[in-house]
Amino acid sequence: MQKSILIVEDDPAISRLIDTNLTLSGYRTFCVMDGRQAVEAIQAQRFDLALCDIMLPELDGFELLPYMKEKGIPVIYVSAKADVQSRVQGLRLGAEDYLVKPFDILELLVRMEKVLARADKQPKQLTYLDISVDMESRSVMKSGEAIPLKNMEYELLLTFLRHPGMVMTREDLLHQVWGDEFIGETRTVDVHVAALRRKLDLNKELATVYKIGYRLEMQP
């Protein structure tokens, strides 16, 4: 099945370069020039992968990531920002890969193939103890009973389930779940963690790491 790729790049020459080579390689492409256009595109159609610059008009690449994650679109950043801080930030926010400009088109294609292969193999369900999450229907069950979660509670739960045993700071969770556009305090994370503990009986398993953040304990 032909894969659909969203190219988010404000440099016309680079956009054409990527577009031409991906089309020749058998991909279906859709190009936009800024962050707002990218949001409109993913709300209107389905994409298997997004190639995203970081320094974009309207919304930058980091601000776009929560929108991509909400739609289940894996992201590869393709950026001139070569500093370690930017690369680490992009990967910690949830990007699948980070490629620095100028790049070799063959390397980009290989990295795309690997990300697409991982996405195809990703499970549609996540389980933890007696909790199961169906990511297609966005439903959560505990011991066979449906548990209604608010949107951000659900996204926060997914983040913990995907990284069991990992200590995550409140700041990291704000970036990953709420995104850089969120204006508020880390107290928001505490409120949503408390809700997950109460609704899913995770008082022991969803542990507080003193002065740092939270960790979902590994399953026994």
C-alpha positions as CSV (number, residue, x, y, z in Angstrom):
1,M,0.0,0.0,0.0
2,Q,1.4,3.4,-1.0
3,K,2.5,5.4,2.0
4,S,1.4,9.1,2.4
5,I,4.1,11.5,3.6
6,L,3.5,15.1,4.8
7,I,6.4,17.4,4.1
8,V,6.5,20.5,6.3
9,E,9.2,22.7,4.9
10,D,9.3,26.5,4.3
11,D,12.3,26.4,1.9
12,P,10.8,25.8,-1.6
13,A,14.0,24.3,-2.9
14,I,14.4,21.8,-0.1
15,S,10.6,21.0,-0.3
16,R,10.9,20.3,-4.0
17,L,14.0,18.2,-3.5
18,I,12.3,16.0,-0.9
19,D,9.0,15.9,-2.8
20,T,10.6,14.8,-6.1
21,N,12.7,12.1,-4.6
22,L,9.9,10.7,-2.5
23,T,7.6,10.6,-5.5
24,L,10.2,8.8,-7.6
25,S,10.6,6.3,-4.7
26,G,6.9,5.5,-4.7
27,Y,5.5,7.6,-1.9
28,R,2.5,9.9,-2.1
29,T,3.4,13.3,-0.9
30,F,1.7,16.5,0.4
31,C,3.7,19.7,0.9
32,V,2.9,22.6,3.2
33,M,5.0,25.7,4.0
34,D,4.1,26.5,7.6
35,G,2.8,25.1,10.9
36,R,-0.8,26.2,10.5
37,Q,-1.0,24.6,7.1
38,A,0.4,21.4,8.6
39,V,-2.3,21.4,11.3
40,E,-5.0,21.9,8.7
41,A,-3.6,19.1,6.5
42,I,-3.5,16.5,9.3
43,Q,-7.1,17.3,10.3
44,A,-8.2,16.9,6.7
45,Q,-6.4,13.7,5.7
46,R,-4.4,10.7,6.9
47,F,-0.6,10.5,6.8
48,D,1.7,7.7,7.6
49,L,4.7,9.9,8.3
50,A,5.6,13.6,8.6
51,L,9.0,15.1,7.6
52,C,9.1,18.3,9.6
53,D,11.4,21.3,9.7
54,I,11.7,23.0,13.1
55,M,12.1,26.7,12.2
56,L,8.7,27.3,10.6
57,P,6.3,30.3,10.3
58,E,3.2,30.3,12.4
59,L,3.9,27.2,14.5
60,D,7.4,25.7,14.7
61,G,8.2,22.0,14.5
62,F,8.3,21.5,18.2
63,E,4.8,23.1,18.6
64,L,3.5,20.9,15.9
65,L,4.4,17.6,17.6
66,P,1.4,17.3,19.9
67,Y,-0.9,17.7,16.9
68,M,1.0,14.9,15.1
69,K,0.9,12.7,18.1
70,E,-2.8,13.2,18.5
71,K,-3.3,11.8,15.0
72,G,-0.8,9.0,15.5
73,I,1.6,10.4,12.9
74,P,5.3,9.6,13.4
75,V,7.6,12.5,12.9
76,I,11.2,12.8,11.5
77,Y,12.7,16.3,12.1
78,V,14.7,17.6,9.1
79,S,16.4,20.7,10.4
80,A,19.4,23.0,10.1
81,K,19.5,23.2,13.9
82,A,22.4,20.9,14.5
83,D,23.0,21.7,18.2
84,V,22.7,18.9,20.7
85,Q,20.0,20.7,22.7
86,S,17.6,20.9,19.8
87,R,18.2,17.3,18.8
88,V,17.7,16.1,22.3
89,Q,14.6,18.2,22.7
90,G,13.1,16.9,19.5
91,L,13.6,13.3,20.5
92,R,12.5,13.7,24.1
93,L,9.3,15.4,22.9
94,G,8.5,12.2,20.9
95,A,10.0,12.5,17.4
96,E,11.1,9.2,15.9
97,D,14.3,10.6,14.3
98,Y,16.2,13.8,13.7
99,L,18.2,14.5,10.5
100,V,20.4,17.6,10.2
101,K,20.6,19.6,7.0
102,P,22.3,19.4,4.6
103,F,21.4,15.7,4.3
104,D,21.9,12.9,1.8
105,I,18.5,11.9,0.2
106,L,19.4,8.2,0.4
107,E,20.0,8.6,4.2
108,L,16.6,10.3,4.5
109,L,14.9,7.4,2.6
110,V,16.6,4.8,4.8
111,R,15.5,6.5,8.0
112,M,12.0,6.8,6.7
113,E,11.9,3.1,5.9
114,K,12.9,2.3,9.4
115,V,10.4,4.6,11.0
116,L,7.6,3.3,8.8
117,A,8.5,-0.3,9.6
118,R,8.4,0.4,13.3
119,A,5.0,2.1,13.0
120,D,3.6,-0.9,11.1
121,K,4.7,-3.1,13.9
122,Q,3.4,-1.0,16.7
123,P,0.7,-2.7,18.7
124,K,-2.8,-1.4,18.6
125,Q,-3.3,-2.2,22.2
126,L,-1.3,-1.6,25.4
127,T,-1.7,-3.5,28.6
128,Y,-0.5,-2.9,32.1
129,L,-1.6,-5.3,34.9
130,D,-5.5,-5.4,34.5
131,I,-5.6,-2.3,32.4
132,S,-5.9,-2.4,28.6
133,V,-5.9,0.5,26.2
134,D,-7.2,0.2,22.6
135,M,-5.5,3.0,20.7
136,E,-7.8,2.8,17.7
137,S,-10.9,3.4,19.7
138,R,-9.1,5.4,22.4
139,S,-10.9,3.2,25.0
140,V,-9.5,2.2,28.4
141,M,-10.6,-0.9,30.3
142,K,-9.8,-2.1,33.8
143,S,-10.7,-5.6,34.8
144,G,-13.1,-5.6,31.8
145,E,-14.9,-2.4,32.9
146,A,-14.8,0.7,30.7
147,I,-13.1,3.6,32.4
148,P,-13.9,7.1,31.0
149,L,-10.8,9.3,30.8
150,K,-10.6,12.9,29.7
151,N,-8.4,13.6,26.6
152,M,-5.3,14.7,28.5
153,E,-5.7,12.0,31.1
154,Y,-5.7,9.5,28.2
155,E,-2.6,11.0,26.6
156,L,-0.8,11.1,29.9
157,L,-1.6,7.4,30.5
158,L,-0.3,6.5,27.1
159,T,3.0,8.3,27.8
160,F,3.5,6.4,31.1
161,L,2.5,3.0,29.5
162,R,5.0,3.5,26.6
163,H,7.8,4.3,29.1
164,P,7.5,2.0,32.1
165,G,10.2,2.3,34.6
166,M,11.4,5.7,33.2
167,V,11.5,8.7,35.5
168,M,9.8,11.7,33.8
169,T,9.9,15.2,35.1
170,R,6.8,17.3,35.2
171,E,8.3,19.6,32.6
172,D,8.9,16.7,30.3
173,L,5.3,15.5,30.7
174,L,4.0,19.0,30.0
175,H,6.0,19.2,26.8
176,Q,5.1,15.7,25.6
177,V,1.4,15.7,26.5
178,W,0.3,19.4,26.5
179,G,2.8,20.8,24.1
180,D,4.8,24.0,24.1
181,E,1.8,26.2,23.5
182,F,0.3,25.3,26.9
183,I,0.3,28.2,29.3
184,G,0.1,26.9,32.8
185,E,2.0,25.4,35.7
186,T,3.4,21.9,36.4
187,R,0.6,21.6,38.9
188,T,-1.5,20.6,35.9
189,V,0.5,17.3,35.7
190,D,-0.1,16.6,39.4
191,V,-3.8,17.0,39.0
192,H,-4.0,14.6,36.0
193,V,-1.7,12.1,37.7
194,A,-4.0,12.1,40.7
195,A,-7.0,11.5,38.4
196,L,-5.3,8.5,36.8
197,R,-4.4,7.1,40.2
198,R,-8.0,7.4,41.4
199,K,-9.7,6.1,38.3
200,L,-7.3,3.2,37.6
201,D,-6.3,2.4,41.1
202,L,-2.6,3.1,40.4
203,N,-1.7,4.7,43.8
204,K,1.3,2.4,44.3
205,E,2.3,1.7,40.6
206,L,2.3,5.4,39.5
207,A,5.0,6.5,41.9
208,T,6.1,10.0,42.8
209,V,9.9,10.6,42.5
210,Y,10.7,13.2,45.1
211,K,11.4,16.7,43.7
212,I,11.6,15.3,40.1
213,G,8.4,13.9,38.7
214,Y,6.8,10.5,38.3
215,R,7.5,6.9,37.3
216,L,5.2,4.1,36.3
217,E,6.7,1.0,38.0
218,M,7.6,-2.0,35.8
219,Q,5.1,-4.8,35.8
220,P,6.1,-7.6,38.3
